[in-house]
Amino acid sequence: MRPAIRYAKNGDVNLAYQVVGSGTIDILSTPDWPFFPPLESWQDQPLLDRAVNDLASFARLILWDPRGLGLSDRFGEPHPMEEQVADALAVLDAAGSDRAVIIGWGAAGLFAILFAAMRPERTAELVLFNAFATTLQDADYPWGQTRDERAADIDAIIARWGTAAELDWIAPSVRANESFRAWFGGQAMRVMSPRDAQAFFSVLDQIDTRPILPLITVPTLVLHRPDSWMRVENSRYLAERISGSVYRELPGIDAIAWLDGWEALSGAIKEFITGEPPTEEVERALATVLFTDIVGSTAMLTTMGDRRWAELLERYEAVTSRELDRYAGRLVDRTGDGLFATFEGPARAIRCAAALRDRSRELGVDTRSGIHIGEVSHRGGRVRGVAVHIGARIVSEAMAGEVLVSRTVKDLVAGSGLVLLDKGDHRLKGIPEDVQLFAVS
């Protein structure tokens, strides 16, 4: 069931909020717009739904739409950030929270810093992810932007509003996923209009938290993904100037918290708040594994050069993402020239592999694929097990354009109409017994 959306009031301003989960710890999560969608739609995106429920599994999570955004009152004009602090207090009072952990994701870190400095008695702890002290460049803040650079960036963002173009650099793990791009672009338009966005950015550019960082006295956790778009110097600056803060750099390539690297991020937050180290849950299940790679990729790279090869890979990733969506495959990992995905059924995996082969040929690329089925373990977002090892070895036996499957897969697709040709027994590296392989006709 969807948690009820309620409203708190700060004077004449109506502020939408939601409470998810229960427990003795309260978390006020302030969104980094538009990377956290409106309150009524986060359950429609599985990755975001997972993130919300992860936090709500050990705390009472309070989600809210700040004024001017989402389901709260819209104004289309700038407003002082101090008013947002008062708004947050109204939300906490309405939700029955005396003290809460304040989390600031990305740009929302500016608000979280102000709140912790101004109202320490209502702040249990402060958590900052990929945050920054100010947007503009200065002598001791050289990684900020000049005013001209900032104005040009905002104009470009507004011009592309609703297109999801920002995913190309803020979330490379999903940049080729057309269904995700369509969803994300639609959410951006629901969060705020271009006029609201212009007002939002103008507020951000007026905030400089550098003078108040030494005034923060609450326990603080500063987290950053160095491989993401946001420069790591921002978070290091915060950690150096907030006395006693804990600083951690985490894996992941996305600036959007709930995408690549979420497991490590949520584990670090839980450990900091509860004092309990995260425990990895291992889930075992039967799964069909598919490995595919580009044949002759090294020679192609040498012939095409870095730029053309990168452009080809981008088109290849877009094609493979569409086909995986079409056949309900779950992308586990990408290498430079291939991918690893899982499926609930072997017939669907075979048909997806054939489609990947055909669509890749339209790009002038030859692929090969290997498919196996067996028990795998899911741990920390990773898929492991002997079945994975066998699948990875099968693909190395395939010829260009060939889809090879194990005997187990062949037996389970009987009656599906698929034609499989016996390719004999093969000795796979690291596998003690020979494995009988079949080629999809």
ABEGO torsion letter per residue (X at the ends): XBBBBBBBBBEABBBBBBBBEBEABBBBBBBBOAABBBAAAAAABAAAAAAAAAAAAABBBBBBBBBGBEABBBAGBBBBAAAAAAAAAAAAAAAGBABBBBBBBEAAAAAAAAAAAABAAABABBBBBGBBABABBBAABAABBBAAAAAAAAAAAAAABGAGAAAAAABAAAAABAAAAAAAAAAAAAABBAAAAAAAAAAAAABBAAAAAAABABBBBBBBBAABABBAAAAAAAAAABBGBBBBBBBEABABAABBGAAAAAAAAAAAAAGBBBBBBBBBBBBBBBBBBBBGAAAAAAAAEAAAAAAAAAAAAAAAAAAAAAAGBBBABBBAABBBBBBABAAAAAAAAAAAAAAAAAAGBBBBBBBBBEBBBBBGGBBBEAAAAAAAAAAAABBBGBBBBBAAAAAAABGAGBBBBBAEBBBBBGBABBBBBBBBX
